[in-house]
Amino acid sequence: MSNATTLTGATFQNAVANGVTLVDFWAEWCGPCRMIAPVIDEIAAEYADKAKVGKVNVDEEPDLATQFNVQSIPTLLVMKNGAEVKRFIGYTKKHELAEALNAALA
């Protein structure tokens, strides 16, 4: 089971509106998405008291993928108070995600 929250069109805005959130745009069939999933879970556990971590399945939420101009997956967004502050495309190392989250939290 994932430590990240599943985000949908109905829950997305409320989830990212306040504080820092890491959003993972992914799909079941995506190899790199499956590779990064354990990293996302680790980040979610380690940042549980500081930041939120959410996952958007692009097959189930194509409107969100379009809204955020997600053209390849995984795409990871660091959001602060509802605004994108950093974007990663493709497999990203844990320390890079942690650095971006720490910068957004500072």
C-alpha positions in Angstrom: 0.0 0.0 0.0 1.2 3.4 -0.9 1.9 6.2 1.6 0.9 8.7 -1.1 -2.7 10.0 -1.5 -4.6 9.3 -4.7 -5.6 12.6 -6.2 -8.6 13.1 -8.6 -10.1 16.1 -10.3 -12.4 16.5 -7.4 -9.7 16.4 -4.7 -6.7 17.9 -6.4 -7.2 21.7 -5.7 -8.0 21.2 -2.1 -5.1 18.8 -1.6 -2.5 21.2 -3.0 -4.0 24.5 -1.9 -2.0 24.9 1.3 1.5 23.9 2.2 4.0 21.9 0.1 2.9 18.9 -2.0 4.7 16.5 -4.3 2.5 15.3 -7.1 3.4 12.2 -9.1 1.7 11.9 -12.5 1.9 8.2 -13.4 0.2 5.3 -15.1 0.0 1.5 -14.4 1.7 0.6 -17.7 4.6 3.0 -17.3 7.9 1.2 -16.4 9.7 4.3 -15.0 6.6 5.0 -13.0 6.8 1.6 -11.4 10.6 2.1 -10.8 10.0 5.4 -9.0 7.0 4.3 -6.9 9.1 3.0 -4.0 11.0 6.3 -3.9 7.7 8.2 -3.8 6.5 6.0 -0.9 9.7 6.7 1.0 9.4 10.4 0.5 5.8 10.3 1.6 6.8 8.5 4.8 9.8 10.7 5.6 7.9 14.0 4.9 4.6 12.9 6.5 4.7 15.7 9.0 6.1 18.4 6.7 4.6 17.9 3.2 1.9 16.0 1.3 2.5 13.5 -1.4 -0.2 12.7 -4.0 -0.4 10.5 -7.1 -2.5 11.3 -10.2 -3.2 8.3 -12.5 -3.1 10.0 -16.0 -5.3 7.3 -17.5 -8.0 8.0 -14.9 -7.5 11.7 -14.7 -6.6 12.9 -18.2 -8.0 16.4 -17.5 -5.5 17.0 -14.7 -2.7 15.8 -16.9 -3.8 18.2 -19.6 -4.2 21.1 -17.1 -0.6 20.6 -16.0 0.7 20.0 -19.5 2.0 16.5 -18.6 3.4 15.1 -21.8 5.4 12.3 -20.5 5.4 10.3 -17.3 6.4 10.1 -14.7 6.1 13.9 -14.2 6.6 15.1 -10.6 5.5 18.5 -9.5 6.6 20.2 -6.3 3.7 22.6 -5.5 3.6 25.3 -2.8 0.3 26.8 -1.8 -1.3 25.6 -5.1 1.5 26.9 -7.4 4.1 24.7 -9.2 7.6 25.6 -8.0 9.6 22.7 -9.5 9.0 20.0 -12.2 10.8 16.8 -12.8 10.2 14.6 -15.9 11.3 10.9 -15.9 12.9 8.9 -13.2 14.3 11.3 -10.5 16.6 10.4 -7.7 15.3 10.6 -4.2 17.9 13.2 -3.1 16.8 15.5 -5.9 13.2 15.3 -4.8 14.2 15.8 -1.2 16.2 18.9 -2.1 13.3 20.4 -4.0 10.9 19.7 -1.2 13.3 21.1 1.4 13.7 24.3 -0.7 9.9 24.7 -1.0 9.6 24.1 2.8 12.2 26.7 3.6 
